[in-house]
């Protein structure tokens, strides 16, 4: 199965999960229009402008991975501690855990987000 970039849905969302600023997401599908019989709820290319963030939130029924493509971020882990992340870093939030991500650099933070059941 191939999802062509030209067919991606682009969304500009304010205050994602209670975070600051705007998040731009580009994705071939989300939980509302995903392919049948897959564990994937959402796969997206995400952009956080400088100062923007995805607010801390808990995954009660799924898990999420962030793969940082470019930029610098501050990732909040389940225990509330934070770690700086950059290109090539991958974060994993398991079912029942909490996380958040903020852009702390002068340029846009680009990452791939994958949510699976």
Number of C-alpha atoms within 10 A of each C-alpha: 4 5 10 9 10 7 11 15 13 14 13 12 11 16 14 17 13 13 18 17 16 20 20 16 21 18 20 19 18 16 12 8 10 15 13 7 6 9 12 19 19 19 22 21 19 23 23 25 20 19 17 23 28 22 16 19 16 17 15 12 10 17 19 21 17 23 20 21 18 17 21 21 28 18 24 19 18 17 9 11 10 15 10 14 21 19 15 11 13 15 15 15 19 18 15 12 17 17 23 22 23 24 25 21 15 11 14 19 27 24 25 18 19 18 20 17 13
